[in-house]
């Protein structure tokens, strides 16, 4: 069986998705790619080739001398100034990265946006966006981006958005393996073109603070053990990702580390128009409710839950460490 060729390029971003990818475990990244029959043509941090060698590789792809199965782009695409793309030239070529990406995407069987910057514009597109940063096929929530809404790879799929800031290494490797070993269909991806293998879950699923959430026993300041939705800005009930069931580095997640989920797999997460650690409210009701829960239901359930909150949870929620453990109920042996 022929091996699938993978090319990885980095555009406007911090490189955090590559750093995360290096934490792939059981097995490691390179073993995973090799076992899946994926040949890594080039990665800016993992490959030895530089300069003229890389240029020769890219030209060979464009000349159809080397087939390109998987094109992975990390980082937002910088179109400025004035649409020239000259804010980011591929080193040694004098050619804007956006032009390289456009040409290579036309040759790729599958094109993947790795991370929310490449998918939607991400951090680089925030505020005044003086670099005119965008995603590959989305500009925030709007379809379009660098390649346009009509773009399809050689296999007939639009850009696959492995969104996250950064992405979980398994989201990347499992998506790559699925593309190579299975026959992916458009139905395998959600409306934002994110792989449903992780986007059909919520960060809320598996959260260790769920008992506090059920009783609306809320944290009031950083470090508290309670649910961070009501006051601390947590968007775990809305964020499409499996962070609390597919742990990072085998043991962690944002909420397990005491940090509110900021919904980094979603377009435009970078500009919530309020502090990331603040829950905006209207008439005392959080604006960011679970997407499938009517506000009236939430108000009614919250009132009932708070009335029934055990003292243990109420006190522990406002503490940095466990004060009251669950009560031990002894059986009556009479």
N, C-alpha and C positions, 0 to 999 in steps of 0.2 A: 504494500500500500504506500502511495506517495505521501510525503510529509507536507504539512501545511506551513507556508512561510508567513512569519509574523514580523512586521516592522513597527517600531515604537518611536514616535517623535514627541518632543516636549515643546509646547508653545508658551503662552503667557501664564505662568503659575509658579508655585513654590516648589514643585517636585515632591509634594507630600504623598501623592498617590503611589509614586515609585518607592518612596521610603516605606509606606505601608505594605506594598507588594512584597518587599523583601522579608516581611514577617510571616510569609506563607509557611504553614507547618504541615507535617504529616501527609506527603513529603514536602521538601523544600521547593521553592519556585522552579528552579531549573530541572529538577527531577520530575515535577508535575508536568511541565511542558514537554519534556522528552517522552514521558510515558503516554502522553496524549497524541504523540506524533506531530508535535509542533516544533518547527525549526525557527529559532530566534535569529532573524537576519541581522538586526541591529537594535540596540537600546543605548541611548546616550550615556548612561551610567554603568551599564553592565558589559558593554562591548569594548574590545580593544581598538577597533578601527576608528581612525579620525581623519579629518581633512579630506585629501584627494581620494582616499579609499572609500569614504562614505559617499562622496559625490559620484564616484564611479558606480557604486551600488544603486544609488537612486536613479542614475541615468539608465542603468541596465533594466531596472523595473519599468521605467517609462518607455523603453524601447521594446518591451515585451520579451526580453531575454531571460528575465527571472519573474515567475508568476508571483503575484501578491495576493495571498488569501486573507490575511488579517492585518488591517491598518489600525493601529491604536494611537490616538492623539490624546495627550495629557496637557491640560492648560487651555485657557481661552485663546481665541484667535483674534489677534490685534490688527484691525483694519486701518487704523490711523497711521499717519495723518492724511486726511482727505481721501481715504480709500486706497492709498498706495501700499499700505502694509509695511512701510519702511520703519516703523517703530520696532519691528522684529525681523531682521534678516537672518537667514540660516548661515551660520558662520562660514566664511570663506567662499560663499557663492555669490554674494551681492544680490541675491534674489529673496524677496519677502517670503516668510514662512507660509503665509496664507496661499501664495501661488503654488508652492510645493505641495501643500495639502490638497488644493483643488485638483492638481494634476494626478497625484497619487490616489486620491479617492476615486477618480475615474477609472483606475486600474484595479482597485481592490474588490475582492469578492465580498468581504464584510468590512465595514468601517465602524469603529467603536470610539465613542467619546468616554475617556477614562476620567472620572471625577466630575463634579458639578460645574467646574470652570469650562471644561471642554463641552459639556452637555448643554449648559444654559447661559454661560458667561461668568457666573460665579463671582467670587470676591473681586476679580479684576474689573468687572463691569459695574461695580457699585458706585454710588455718588455721582460725580460729574462725568465719569467714564471718558476721560480725556484721550485714552488710547483707542476708543471705539471698539472695545472688546466685545466679543459675542461667542456663542456656542456654535458647534458645527451645524446643527439643524434647528436650533431653537435660539431665540433671543429673549431670555427670561421665559415667560409662559407662552410667548408667541412663536409659532412656527416660522421658519425662515433661516436665520443664522447665515453662516458663511456659504454653505452649500445649497441653500434654498429648500423649500418645503417639498419639492418634487424629486429631490435626489434619491436614488436607489443604488445600492451596491450591485455587484455582478450577480449575486444570489437573489436579488429582488427585494431585499429588506432595506428600510431606511437606516439612518445612523442609529446604532444601539447605544443608549445612554446608560453606562454603568455609573450612575450618579452617586455622590457622597463626597464629604470633605473632611478627611480623605475617604476613599473607598476601602471597604474591607477586602483583604487579599483574596478571600474565597469568592467574593462576588466577581472578581476579575477572572480568576482561574476557572471557576465553574462555568462562567459564560463562554470563555474561550473553548473549553472542552465541549460544551454543548454545541457550539457552532461547528466544530470539527467532526464530532462523533455522532451527532444526531441530525435530524432534518428540521431545523427551527422554522416556525411559522410566525406570522405577524401576531397571532393570538398568544404567543409566548411572552409578549411584551405589553406593558400597559399603555395608557394614552400619552404618556411622556416618553415612550420608547424605552422604559426601564425594564430590565429582566424581571419577570414575575417570580423567579426563583427566590428573590428577596423582597421585591416590592409588593407582594401580596400579603406581607406581614406588617405589623405595627411595632414600633419600638416599645410600646406599652405592653406587648405580649412578653411575658417572662420577667417583667420588671420586678425587682426585689421589694419595691415600695408599694406593690399593688394592694396589700391589705390596708395601708394607710389611705390609698386612693378610694377604696370601697367605702370607707367610713368618713371620707373627706377630712381626715386628720392631717393637716397641712404643715409643711415646713414654713417658717416665718423668716429665716435668715440663712445665709450660707452655712453649711455644716450640719443643719438639722436633719434628722432621720426621716421626717414625714414626706408626704407627697408634694412634689414641687410644681404641680399644675396650677393650683389656686393662686399662689403668690409669687412664685419664683421663675415663671416664664417657661416651664417645661411643656413641650409640644409632642411628647411621646404618644399621646392618644391620637395624633394626626399624622405622625411621621411614618412614611412607608419604608420600613427597613426591619431587619430581624436582629438588631444589635444585641438584644437581651436574651436571645435564644442561640445565636451564633456569636459567642463571645470573642472579644479581641484579645489576641495573645493568650488565648486559652482561659482567661479568667475575668476580663474587664469589659466595661461599657461606660458611656458617659454618665448615666444615672447611677451606676454602681460606684463610680468615683465621686459622686456627690455633685455632678454638674447637670444642669437642665438640658434636655434634648432641644436643639435649635432647629431640627427638621432640615438637616443639611443635604438630604437627598432630593429636596424639592427646589424647583426654580424660584429665584428671587428670595431665597432664605437669607441672603446676605444683607437685606435691607428691610427689617421688620418694622421700621419706623418707631421703634421704642427699644429700650435696653433689652438685651438677650435674657437678662435675669429679672425681668419685670413682666407680670401678667396684666395686660390691659383689660379693663372692665367697663361695662356699662351698667349702671344701677347696681353695682356690686357683683354682677355676673361676668365671669371670664368671657372674653370675646372668642378665644380659641377653644371652643368645645369640640368634643369628638364629632367628626363630620357626619356621623349617622345618628346623632342624638339631638332631637328638638330641644330648644332652650327650656320650654315649659317642663319637659320631663326631667331635665337636669336639675332645675330649681326644686321640684318636688322630691326627687331622690336625694338631693344633697341635704335638704332639710331633715328628711327621715334618717338619713345616715348619720348626720351629726348628732341627732337626738339619741341615737343608739350607740354612739362611739364608746367603747370601753375606756376606762380611765387609763389603762395600760397604754393604749395607742395614743390617746390625747396627750399624755405626758411625754411619752417617748418621741412623738412627732416633733416636739419643740426642744429636743435635746440632741447633743452631738454624739451621745453614746447611750446604749441601752440602760434605762433606769429600772424598768419593771419587766422582768421576763414573764412569759406566759404562765398562768397559774397552773400548778400541778393538782389535778383533781383525782383524789384517791377513790378507788372503788369501795363500796360498802360491802364487806364480806359477812355481814350478820346473817 
